[in-house]
Amino acid sequence: MKPSAFLLQLTGFSIVVAGIMFAFLQIPQVADYRHFTWWTIGFFAFLCLLIYGMAWFVRQRKNHMLNFRVGIFSNFLKIISSLIFVLFYYYQYQPATHLFVLPFFLIYALYTIFELYFLTKLFNA
């Protein structure tokens, strides 16, 4: 997958996710966490850019074991950075309920599916 195709697909996907989240935020219990939701979309879009960059660099070496390691490292990176991101928000803004994580988990799942899609296309090309 060429970088231009990836950026186009990431942009389109992020617009679709933003639309889904706009509809999801109409639920009154999570409506107070709009800013966290938009930050989360930006956070995962940035992570996708970072992971694509690593994968594209490793793909040039044509070593399948490195491809596997990038997949494992990307999961580790996403889990650890997500934990830091959520904890930072929680301690900084002290949300009234724990429902602020619902949009986060939905966005996490959607971007994980997209990440699997682009890594599969990149490594199988």
N, C-alpha and C positions, 0 to 999 in steps of 0.2 A: 504494500500500500504506500503510495507516494505521500510525502508530507502535505502537499496541497489537497489531496483527496481526504486525508485524515482531518485536516483543519476544517474543511467544508462539512464533513460528516459530524465532527464534534460540535460545530456551531449549530447545525440543524438539530442534532440530538439535544443540545442544551436548550434550544428554543422550545422543543417538544416537552422537555422536563419542566421548564418554566411554566408552560401552559398547564401541565398536570398539577403542578404545585399551586398555581393560582387558583385552580378549582378546589384543590384540597384545603387551601387556607380559608375557604368560605365556611368551614366547620368552626363554630364559635370557640370550641375548646382549644384550638391550635392557632386561631387568628392572631393572638397576641405575639406570636413568634415569627412574624413575617421577616424581620431583618435577619434573624438566624437562618431562616430558610434560604434567603437569597445569598447570604454568605456561604452557606453549605454548597449551593450550586457552583459558585465561583471556586470554592475550595476543591471540589471534585473535578471540575474542568481543568484547574491547574494541575492536579495530580495526574489526570489523563495525559496532559501535555508532557509532564515529566516522565511518566512511564513510557509513553510513545518514543520520546527522545532516547531513553536508555535502550529500549527494544530495537529501535532503528540502528543505533550505533552497534549493538551486539550482533544484529543480523548481518552486518557487513563482514563479519569475521567468519561466517558460515560454520559455526560450531554449535551443533544442536544441544550440547550440554549447557552452553551459555544461555541458550534460549530458555531452557528449563529453569536455570538459576534466576533469570530475569523475572519469570513468572512467579517464582517463590518469593523473590525479594520484593516484587510489586505488591504482593499480598501482605507481606510483613510491613512494608512502608505504609500501606493504606490503613492497616489496623492500628499501628502505633500512632500515626499522625491523626487519625480520626479520634482516638482516645484523648490525645492532647487537645485537639480542637474542641471536643465536647466538654472536657474538664475546664478548659480555659473559659468557655462561655458560661458554664455553670457557676464557677467561682467569681467571675467578673460581674455577671448580671443578676445572679441569684433569682432564677425563674421561680414563679409561685408554685408551679406543679412540674412534675416530670414529663408531662406531655410534650415538652419541647423536642424530645428525641424522636417523636413519631415522624415528622417530616424528614429528619435526618436519616432515619433508617430506610425510608422509602427512596430517598435520593441515593443513598449508599447502594441499595439493591439495583436501582436503575443504572447507575454508572458502573457497577461491577459487571452487569450484563454487557454494557457497551465495551468495557475494557476487554472482556473475554472475546468479544467479536473482533475488535481491531487487532489484538494480539494473535488470534488465530489466523486472520487474513495476512498479517505481516509475516508470521513465521512459516506459513504454508505457501507463500508466493514464490 
